[in-house]
Amino acid sequence: MPKPIAPVCNRPLLAYQLDHLRTIGIEDVVIVIGHLGHRIIQTLGDGAAHGVRIRYVEQEKRLGLAHAVGQLESHVDRPFVLMLGDIFFEVDNLAAMAALFEGADTAAVLAVKDEPDAAAIRKNFSVIPGEGGVVRRVIEKPRVVPNRIKGCGIYLFDDRIFEAVRRTPRTAMRDEYELTDSIQILIDYGYPVRMAPVVEWDMNVTYIGDLIECCAHVLRKEGRRSLLGPGASVAPGAELVDTVLGEGASVKHPIRLERCVVLPGVAVESREGLRNAVITADGVLQA
């Protein structure tokens, strides 16, 4: 399953991103797809069900984020918001990025978060501010974390980013074209890059535990202990704690499921309780 359509409380991860984009008036969306991209198209379609219009562009080779952004050049004719499709975001006042962009000559605005966990910054990128509200440096997956400012995978760019992408070399670290290198090229050329602290919570959905934590987080925000999709059923005496059942899923015996995600249509036949698991038709994936 492509990460952008992983089910967070029975909605594709990208559906939450589309919600955020609609709050600032964005209705036209371009999704860059690659491996298993047809699954994303099947899930989101033309975007009408989510209140947007979606077009798809294929990245034929997996050569990094900057390369993916480069595929957009012929499809974008104005400043645009970019979101990384495998990250679940909880944002506050995304419009502040647009306001900052429009308030002064700006080539890019980076969404950032005050991140006390240095390990989380090492998995993303670090942002070093300079004078006058501009960014001085961005560092991809820093070994030494210089501060608590984490770049979070939401950006606002104008067309100068495409010039920077064309000048971006492949990295020695991953043999890819890194978007942070493109952003640093903007900075080095004297194009103003700014940052906006609009991200309150985020999770890169890479591992089973990440999906479980996203679902548990949404349940907590909504004040729920569990969530059952349409047609889902639970045996009498079963207990669901921080657990999500997909559409048509079922729990056959009076067991306790804690911090579990049951995918649509899956029947949980276990007679023993489960914890920290994603339950699929092919078996139990333990976090």
Secondary structure, 3 states (H helix, E strand, C coil): CCHHHCEECCEEHHHHHHHHHHHCCCCEEEEEECCCHHHHHHHHCCCHHHCCEEEEEECCCCCCHHHHHHCCHHHCCCCEEEECCCEEEEECCCHHHHHHHHHCCCCEEEEEEECCCHHHHHCCEEEEECHHHEEEEEEECCCCCCCCEEEEEEEEECCHHHHHHHCCCCCCCCCCCCHHHHHHHHHHCCCCEEEECCEEEEEECCCHHHHHHHHHHHHHHCCCCEEECCCCEECCCCEEECEEECCCCEECCCCEEEEEEECCCCEECCCCCEEEEEEECCEEEEC
